[in-house]
């Protein structure tokens, strides 16, 4: 019985973590584009952001 209860909880946690990672990646991506757009002429700045 315990395994049947634990498994869905684990999968839920993994899904939550996965969703959070996706959201973080999207935010980073958006921020990076926005930031490089504003600092496009400063090559050093855009290199730092890409890293």
Secondary structure, DSSP 8 states (H G I E B T S, - for coil): -HHHHHHHHHHHHHHHHHHHHHHHHHHHHHHHHHHHHHTTT-HHHHHHHH-
